[in-house]
Amino acid sequence: MERRKRRPQSFYDIEIDLHGKNTEEAVAIIEETVFANGPATILIIHGRGDGILKREIRKYLHESKYVKNVLFGEENNIPGADGVTVVYT
């Protein structure tokens, strides 16, 4: 009998990987995703880098009326640490 490898179960409804995107592109993708998906848990992978993208994304999320809660990876022991942010819509 062949055994199948199980993928780790994700606790997020949606994952967005923004590596290689500039701030404008990243915010547009997040805005569209947040607006288009009713109640959802979204993992945003923005990476570490110089922190510019992370800072601008978190600023947008803080100001968005569609976002109910935000968790920062580094403050909540989320894999990816300061390279990820979790959003609840």
C-alpha positions as CSV (number, residue, x, y, z in Angstrom):
1,M,0.0,0.0,0.0
2,E,1.4,3.4,-1.0
3,R,1.5,6.0,1.7
4,R,0.6,9.6,0.7
5,K,2.5,12.5,2.2
6,R,0.2,14.9,3.9
7,R,0.6,18.5,3.4
8,P,0.6,20.5,6.6
9,Q,-2.8,21.8,7.4
10,S,-3.1,25.6,6.9
11,F,-5.0,27.6,9.4
12,Y,-5.5,30.3,6.8
13,D,-8.2,30.6,4.2
14,I,-6.0,32.6,1.9
15,E,-2.2,33.1,1.5
16,I,-0.7,36.1,-0.3
17,D,3.0,36.0,-1.2
18,L,4.2,39.5,-1.9
19,H,7.8,38.8,-2.5
20,G,9.1,41.0,-5.4
21,K,6.2,43.4,-5.3
22,N,6.5,47.1,-4.7
23,T,4.4,48.9,-2.1
24,E,1.8,50.0,-4.6
25,E,1.3,46.6,-6.1
26,A,1.2,44.9,-2.7
27,V,-1.4,47.2,-1.3
28,A,-3.6,46.8,-4.4
29,I,-3.4,43.0,-4.2
30,I,-4.3,43.1,-0.5
31,E,-7.1,45.6,-1.0
32,E,-8.6,43.4,-3.7
33,T,-8.3,40.2,-1.7
34,V,-9.7,41.7,1.5
35,F,-12.6,43.4,-0.3
36,A,-13.5,40.3,-2.4
37,N,-13.4,37.7,0.4
38,G,-16.0,37.9,3.1
39,P,-15.0,36.6,6.5
40,A,-11.6,35.1,6.0
41,T,-8.2,34.6,7.6
42,I,-5.5,35.8,5.3
43,L,-1.8,35.1,5.7
44,I,0.3,37.9,4.1
45,I,3.9,37.0,3.4
46,H,5.7,40.2,2.8
47,G,9.2,39.2,3.8
48,R,11.7,41.0,6.0
49,G,14.0,43.0,3.8
50,D,14.4,46.6,4.9
51,G,10.9,46.6,6.5
52,I,9.4,49.2,4.1
53,L,6.9,46.9,2.5
54,K,5.9,45.4,5.9
55,R,5.4,48.9,7.4
56,E,3.3,50.2,4.5
57,I,1.1,47.0,4.5
58,R,0.5,47.2,8.2
59,K,-0.4,50.9,7.9
60,Y,-2.9,50.1,5.2
61,L,-4.4,47.2,7.2
62,H,-4.7,49.4,10.3
63,E,-6.7,52.0,8.3
64,S,-8.9,49.5,6.3
65,K,-12.5,49.4,7.4
66,Y,-12.7,45.8,6.1
67,V,-10.1,44.4,8.5
68,K,-11.4,43.2,11.9
69,N,-8.1,42.2,13.4
70,V,-4.4,42.0,12.5
71,L,-1.7,39.7,14.1
72,F,2.0,40.4,13.6
73,G,4.1,37.3,13.1
74,E,6.8,38.4,15.4
75,E,4.5,39.1,18.3
76,N,2.4,36.0,18.0
77,N,5.0,33.2,17.4
78,I,3.7,32.7,13.8
79,P,6.0,30.8,11.5
80,G,7.7,33.5,9.4
81,A,8.0,35.8,12.3
82,D,8.4,39.4,11.2
83,G,8.1,38.4,7.6
84,V,4.3,37.7,7.9
85,T,1.1,39.3,9.0
86,V,-2.2,37.6,9.6
87,V,-5.5,39.5,8.8
88,Y,-9.0,38.7,9.9
89,T,-11.8,40.2,7.7
